[in-house]
Amino acid sequence: MRVNCVGAIITDDAGRLLLIQRGHPPGQGLWSLPGGRKEPGESDAEALVREVREETGLEVSPGPLVGSFDTDDFAINDYRATVTGGVLTAGDDAADARWCSRTDLVRLPLTEGLLEFLAQHME
């Protein structure tokens, strides 16, 4: 059975994408979108706000669904989100958090399928 998860696609005014470096398995050390598992009874929007806050210190307003990504273990719905407050700080499961340019994306070790997903779903 797949675990339901959410991810946040957040860009700044310069068009950079917010990524976190995973601090724990699965994917420890790899860079990914902020997000994670939905808690029982939690909506996607509630999970997105909570996960982004826990991993980055940022408050966000959830936006529209961008796309879904499935693995053998996870069903991930990725949403656009807009920063509404907070200070960027790696926390919870994140070893690091940073704004990344498109050039950074091809240089960083990303979670499986993320670069292809972003190429299909980002402007």
C-alpha positions, 0 to 999 in steps of 0.5 A: 500500500502506498503512503499518501504524501504532498510536496510543495513547489515554491519559487521566489521572486527570482524564479528560484525553487525551494528545495530541502536536503533530506536528513533521513531515509528514504533518500537521505542526503538527496535534494527534494521538494519540501513535503511529506506524509499526510497525517490521518484525517489531514487534507492535502492543504493542511499537510502541505502547510504543516510539512513546509513549516516543519522542514523549512520554517516558512509559512505558506498558502497552498495553491493548485495541484501541479501534478502527481508522482508515484513510486512503489511506496509513495503517492505524492501530490505536488502543489504550488505554494506561496510563502506568506511568512517565516524565516528559511531554516532547515528543520525536522527531517531536512538537513538543509534548505535553500533556494535553487536556480535551474542551473543548481538543479542539474548539479545537485543530487536530486531524489529519483524522478524529480528533475523529470517531473519539474521539467514537465510541470514547471514553466 
